Amino acid sequence: MVQAFAGVVTAALLGPWLGARAALSALCGAAAIAAGSALFARWTPADRVEPAGRVLARLVLATLSKWLAIAVLLGLAMASGRLDAGLVLAGALVAIVVHLLFLTRWLR
C-alpha cells in the first residue's frame, strides 16, 4: 500500500525536526487513508461477473464505508488531544496525493 509507505516516509522525515509526536501524528493520518483504501479494496468487486445493479451497489457501499472509516479514524486521532491535528491532516494529505500520483502510473 503506497499510502502506508508514504506515511512511514513522512514520519521518518518529520521525526528528526519536529519530534516523535509530530511523526506519530503524520503517520496516523496516513494510516487512516491506507485503512480506508484497504476497506474499499476489500468491498470492491474484482474478479467475478455480476449484474450491474449489484456491482454499482457494492461500489457505493465500498465508497461510503471507506470515507466513513477515514472520518472516524481521523476524528479519533485528532480528538485524542495527544496528536497535533494539523499534522494528522498533513499526513492524510500526503497519503492522498501519493495515491493520486501513483494511480496515474497504474492506469497507463
Salt bridges, closest charged atoms under 4 A:
GLU50 OE2 - ARG48 NH2 2.95
GLU50 OE2 - ARG58 NH1 2.92
